[in-house]
Amino acid sequence: MSARHDLLAAVSFNDAANAGSTPEELVDAHRLEAIAERDAQIIEWLEKKAREEGTSNKERRSRADVLFRMADKMSRGAVRPPLSKGPDPAPPTRSEVLHEAAELGRELSRQGYSAQEIAKRLDRMADEATTT
């Protein structure tokens, strides 16, 4: 079981209802808070390393400048470490998938495909979706 599922199991539905949020929203909010804290620590570390480089010669000043620029870019959100993009989008629900399949079936029918051809195409799409 993933950490997300463990945390979801630990969060009671009463707490979520009292806060006006679902357990998933609470997990996502906690994740974003942890990411922001981690990013702040990375920025602080980059600035510390830049100061440690000092200004004794041109090469050290150049390295310090690069570290300061990276810290600045991270603080503005121009560069993000992996996993800083927030929660993954929710997978489509069964009804959304069925609705999309029905729309595709209607479109193929309008284009002159037979019911058998439409069924084969939808089966092929379903097989591809479940194997990936």
C-alpha positions in Angstrom: 0.0 0.0 0.0 1.3 3.5 -0.8 1.9 6.2 1.7 -1.0 8.1 0.2 -3.3 5.2 0.9 -1.9 4.8 4.4 -2.5 8.5 5.1 -6.0 8.4 3.6 -6.8 5.5 5.9 -5.5 7.4 8.9 -7.5 10.5 8.2 -11.0 10.0 9.7 -14.0 11.0 7.6 -15.3 13.1 10.6 -12.1 15.2 10.5 -12.6 15.7 6.7 -16.2 16.6 7.2 -15.4 19.1 10.0 -12.8 20.7 7.8 -15.1 20.8 4.8 -12.6 18.8 2.8 -12.4 15.2 1.5 -9.5 13.0 2.8 -8.0 13.2 -0.7 -8.0 17.0 -0.5 -6.3 16.9 2.9 -3.6 14.5 1.6 -3.0 16.7 -1.4 -2.8 19.8 0.8 -0.3 18.1 3.0 1.8 16.9 0.0 1.9 20.5 -1.4 3.0 21.8 2.1 5.8 19.2 2.2 6.9 20.1 -1.3 7.0 23.8 -0.4 9.0 23.1 2.7 11.5 20.9 0.7 11.8 23.6 -2.0 12.6 26.2 0.7 15.3 23.9 2.2 16.8 23.5 -1.3 16.8 27.3 -1.9 18.4 27.8 1.5 21.1 25.2 0.8 21.9 26.7 -2.6 22.3 30.2 -1.1 24.5 28.8 1.6 26.8 27.1 -0.9 26.9 30.2 -3.0 28.1 32.2 0.1 30.7 29.5 0.8 32.2 30.0 -2.6 33.2 33.5 -1.7 34.7 36.1 -3.9 38.4 35.2 -3.8 38.8 34.7 -7.6 36.8 34.9 -10.8 36.1 31.2 -10.9 34.6 31.1 -7.4 32.6 34.3 -8.1 31.2 32.6 -11.2 30.2 29.5 -9.4 28.6 31.5 -6.6 26.7 33.6 -9.2 25.3 30.4 -10.8 24.2 29.1 -7.4 22.5 32.4 -6.5 20.7 32.4 -9.9 19.5 28.9 -9.4 18.2 29.7 -6.0 16.5 32.8 -7.4 14.9 30.8 -10.2 13.6 28.2 -7.7 12.2 30.9 -5.5 10.2 32.3 -8.4 9.0 28.9 -9.6 10.9 29.1 -12.9 12.7 25.8 -12.0 11.1 23.0 -10.0 12.6 19.9 -8.7 10.9 16.6 -9.7 7.6 16.0 -7.9 7.0 19.8 -7.3 4.1 20.0 -9.7 1.4 19.1 -7.2 -1.0 16.2 -7.2 -1.5 14.0 -10.2 -4.8 14.5 -12.0 -7.5 12.1 -11.0 -8.0 9.2 -13.4 -11.3 9.3 -15.4 -14.3 7.7 -13.8 -16.0 4.8 -15.3 -19.0 6.9 -16.3 -16.6 9.4 -18.1 -14.9 6.6 -20.0 -18.3 5.1 -21.0 -19.5 8.5 -22.1 -16.4 9.0 -24.2 -16.9 5.6 -25.8 -20.5 6.3 -26.5 -19.5 9.6 -28.2 -16.9 7.8 -30.3 -19.4 5.1 -31.2 -21.9 7.7 -32.4 -19.2 9.6 -34.4 -18.1 6.3 -36.1 -21.7 5.5 -36.9 -22.2 8.8 -38.5 -19.1 8.1 -40.6 -20.6 4.9 -41.9 -18.9 2.2 -39.8 -20.9 -0.9 -39.0 -21.8 -1.9 -35.5 -19.3 -4.7 -35.7 -16.5 -2.4 -36.8 -17.3 0.0 -34.0 -17.3 -2.8 -31.4 -14.0 -4.1 -32.7 -12.5 -0.6 -32.5 -13.8 0.0 -29.0 -12.5 -3.4 -27.8 -9.1 -2.6 -29.2 -9.1 0.8 -27.4 -10.1 -0.8 -24.2 -7.3 -3.4 -24.5 -4.8 -0.6 -25.1 -6.0 1.4 -22.1 -5.8 -1.6 -19.8 -2.3 -2.6 -20.9 -0.7 0.8 -20.3 
